[in-house]
């Protein structure tokens, strides 16, 4: 998967080993959501609130994964009860 945001994330975090995770995040959450979280990471780094960029971004994206899973699950439950 070719995405400018993934290259930017790797450049900033220095974490090329997590490329598969970053790609999964773009695939599941969408490039816009990942870009928003990446912007949040950069802001927090500028304000000196983040000392481990990789961990911080991973935590943000994992929260988004959980939200997406909850939304998907609730849609599935609604659909199954409507039939």
Steps between C-alpha positions, in 0.01 A plus 500: 500500500645833391411789727680825564384496863669167570833632375457813713418289807806281450720806446378667821483194725796314355288185522512322164438166676139607562425568134238220494319661795503846338368346175224319691402828665471674162305206355252473790472857626573688180782732410319808634464359854863386505610843373297669777663285767842557345438876519405460867828313558700778336321764708563309823866460405532876441352571842739246654214281630615186316830324559433180306328591172450141384322399820284812503383459140438129552283578803300759303442260213410210729234722658366572153501126419290433812253776406471361147443149634227621738326692221520203265372263768205723585407524130513122470280456807248754370492332159453152645217611730318680219453183297 
